[in-house]
Amino acid sequence: MALNARITTLDQACRDAISSKPPQKTRALALLRAKKMAEATLNDREGSEAQVRRTLDAIDAAAGQVEIVRAMSDGADVLKDLREQVGGVEGVQDVVEKAREEMDQVDEMTKVIVDDATMKTDENELDLELEKLEEEQQQREVQIALPEVPAGEFGMKQSHGQGNEAHHETVMTSLRLDDDSRAATSTTA
């Protein structure tokens, strides 16, 4: 900054020397030489400053490249360690093969469990269906064995078939309760 101000001052003084009456040529020439020297010095400093900036930029770039190379080197070392830990490609293939074998074993065990559960479910369904058939048969036998109650025997006039149904239902419920209690006794024994 000081050189720029000096150059401006020298330029103005040179102009003043030329424009004065009588013109001061010798003084203007000396001021002009001093101005040119100041401009040369300023140019040298600006060139040096530009060179320093380029050098600093190059240093920053080199430092960044060094960091990148170090990071790549560290990454390569980590990858190498990891590869050695798993045993390379062959180690990975062995692990994958073992995992497949274990998954196959688990699938087989699951199939056995599912098949067994399915068989148990089928047996349970068969037992329920058999019980239902037996109940239907007992109901038919009870219907056949019950005599019809004559109308008016209890002092009420009943049309044929009415009233018998309520009695029939009471008898059926009683029979079911007897069957349930026998089944419960045989299961606990």
C-alpha positions as CSV (number, residue, x, y, z in Angstrom):
1,M,0.0,0.0,0.0
2,A,2.8,2.4,0.8
3,L,4.3,1.9,-2.6
4,N,1.0,2.7,-4.3
5,A,0.7,5.9,-2.4
6,R,4.4,6.8,-3.2
7,I,3.8,6.1,-6.9
8,T,0.7,8.3,-6.9
9,T,2.6,11.1,-5.0
10,L,5.6,10.9,-7.4
11,D,3.3,11.0,-10.5
12,Q,1.5,14.1,-9.2
13,A,4.8,15.8,-8.3
14,C,6.2,15.0,-11.8
15,R,3.1,16.6,-13.4
16,D,3.4,19.6,-11.2
17,A,7.0,20.0,-12.2
18,I,6.2,19.9,-15.9
19,S,3.2,22.2,-15.6
20,S,5.0,24.8,-13.5
21,K,6.2,28.1,-15.1
22,P,9.0,27.8,-16.0
23,P,8.8,23.9,-16.4
24,Q,11.2,22.1,-14.2
25,K,12.4,19.4,-16.6
26,T,15.3,18.1,-14.4
27,R,13.1,17.7,-11.4
28,A,10.3,16.1,-13.4
29,L,12.9,13.6,-14.9
30,A,14.2,12.7,-11.4
31,L,10.6,12.3,-10.1
32,L,9.8,10.2,-13.2
33,R,12.8,7.9,-12.5
34,A,11.8,7.5,-8.9
35,K,8.3,6.6,-9.9
36,K,9.5,4.0,-12.4
37,M,11.7,2.4,-9.7
38,A,8.8,2.4,-7.3
39,E,6.6,0.7,-9.9
40,A,9.3,-1.9,-10.6
41,T,9.6,-2.6,-6.9
42,L,5.8,-2.9,-6.7
43,N,5.7,-5.3,-9.7
44,D,8.5,-7.4,-8.1
45,R,6.6,-7.6,-4.8
46,E,3.4,-8.5,-6.6
47,G,5.3,-11.2,-8.5
48,S,6.9,-12.5,-5.3
49,E,3.5,-12.5,-3.6
50,A,1.9,-14.4,-6.5
51,Q,4.8,-16.9,-6.3
52,V,4.3,-17.3,-2.6
53,R,0.5,-17.9,-3.1
54,R,1.2,-20.5,-5.8
55,T,3.7,-22.2,-3.4
56,L,1.2,-22.2,-0.5
57,D,-1.5,-23.6,-2.9
58,A,0.9,-26.3,-4.0
59,I,1.7,-27.1,-0.4
60,D,-2.0,-27.3,0.5
61,A,-2.6,-29.6,-2.5
62,A,0.4,-31.8,-1.6
63,A,-0.7,-32.0,2.0
64,G,-4.2,-33.0,0.9
65,Q,-2.7,-35.6,-1.4
66,V,-0.6,-37.0,1.4
67,E,-3.7,-37.3,3.6
68,I,-5.5,-39.0,0.7
69,V,-2.6,-41.4,0.2
70,R,-2.4,-42.1,4.0
71,A,-6.2,-42.8,4.1
72,M,-6.0,-45.1,1.1
73,S,-3.0,-46.9,2.7
74,D,-4.8,-47.2,6.1
75,G,-7.9,-48.5,4.2
76,A,-5.9,-51.0,2.3
77,D,-4.3,-52.3,5.6
78,V,-7.8,-52.6,7.2
79,L,-9.1,-54.5,4.2
80,K,-6.1,-56.8,4.3
81,D,-6.7,-57.5,8.0
82,L,-10.4,-58.2,7.4
83,R,-9.6,-60.4,4.5
84,E,-7.1,-62.4,6.6
85,Q,-9.7,-62.6,9.4
86,V,-12.2,-64.3,7.1
87,G,-9.6,-66.4,5.3
88,G,-9.8,-64.8,1.9
89,V,-12.2,-66.0,-0.8
90,E,-11.9,-69.6,0.3
91,G,-12.8,-68.7,3.8
92,V,-15.9,-66.8,2.7
93,Q,-16.9,-69.7,0.5
94,D,-16.5,-72.1,3.4
95,V,-18.6,-69.8,5.6
96,V,-21.3,-69.5,3.0
97,E,-21.4,-73.3,2.5
98,K,-21.6,-73.9,6.2
99,A,-24.4,-71.4,6.5
100,R,-26.3,-73.1,3.7
101,E,-25.9,-76.5,5.4
102,E,-27.2,-75.1,8.7
103,M,-30.2,-73.5,6.9
104,D,-30.9,-76.8,5.2
105,Q,-30.8,-78.5,8.6
106,V,-33.2,-75.9,10.1
107,D,-35.5,-76.3,7.1
108,E,-35.6,-80.1,7.7
109,M,-36.3,-79.7,11.4
110,T,-39.1,-77.2,10.6
111,K,-40.6,-79.7,8.1
112,V,-40.6,-82.5,10.7
113,I,-42.3,-80.2,13.2
114,V,-44.8,-78.9,10.7
115,D,-45.6,-82.5,9.5
116,D,-46.0,-83.7,13.0
117,A,-48.3,-80.8,13.9
118,T,-50.3,-81.5,10.7
119,M,-50.7,-85.1,11.6
120,K,-51.8,-84.2,15.1
121,T,-54.3,-81.7,13.7
122,D,-55.6,-84.3,11.4
123,E,-56.0,-86.8,14.3
124,N,-57.8,-84.1,16.3
125,E,-60.1,-83.3,13.4
126,L,-60.9,-87.0,13.0
127,D,-61.6,-87.4,16.7
128,L,-64.0,-84.5,16.6
129,E,-65.8,-85.7,13.5
130,L,-66.2,-89.2,15.1
131,E,-67.7,-87.7,18.3
132,K,-70.1,-85.7,16.2
133,L,-71.2,-88.9,14.3
134,E,-71.7,-90.8,17.6
135,E,-73.8,-88.0,19.0
136,E,-76.0,-87.9,15.9
137,Q,-76.4,-91.7,16.1
138,Q,-77.4,-91.5,19.8
139,Q,-79.9,-88.8,19.0
140,R,-81.5,-91.0,16.4
141,E,-81.7,-94.0,18.8
142,V,-83.3,-91.8,21.5
143,Q,-85.9,-90.6,19.0
144,I,-86.8,-94.1,18.0
145,A,-87.0,-95.4,21.7
146,L,-89.3,-92.6,23.0
147,P,-93.0,-93.4,22.9
148,E,-95.4,-90.8,22.1
149,V,-97.4,-89.3,24.9
150,P,-101.1,-89.5,24.3
151,A,-103.0,-86.3,24.0
152,G,-104.8,-85.0,27.0
153,E,-103.2,-87.4,29.5
154,F,-102.0,-84.6,31.7
155,G,-105.2,-82.7,31.5
156,M,-104.0,-80.6,28.5
157,K,-105.2,-81.0,25.0
158,Q,-102.2,-81.4,22.7
159,S,-102.2,-81.8,19.1
160,H,-100.0,-84.6,17.8
161,G,-96.3,-83.8,17.9
162,Q,-96.6,-80.7,20.0
163,G,-95.4,-80.9,23.6
164,N,-93.5,-84.1,22.7
165,E,-90.7,-81.9,21.3
166,A,-90.1,-80.1,24.6
167,H,-90.1,-83.5,26.5
168,H,-87.8,-85.0,23.8
169,E,-85.4,-82.0,24.1
170,T,-85.2,-82.5,27.9
171,V,-84.5,-86.2,27.5
172,M,-81.8,-85.4,24.9
173,T,-80.1,-82.9,27.1
174,S,-80.1,-85.4,30.0
175,L,-78.5,-88.0,27.8
176,R,-75.8,-85.6,26.6
177,L,-75.0,-84.7,30.2
178,D,-74.7,-88.4,31.1
179,D,-72.4,-89.0,28.1
180,D,-70.2,-85.9,29.0
181,S,-69.8,-87.0,32.6
182,R,-68.8,-90.5,31.5
183,A,-66.3,-89.1,29.0
184,A,-64.9,-86.8,31.7
185,T,-64.6,-89.7,34.1
186,S,-62.8,-91.9,31.5
187,T,-60.4,-89.1,30.6
188,T,-59.4,-88.4,34.2
189,A,-58.9,-92.2,34.9
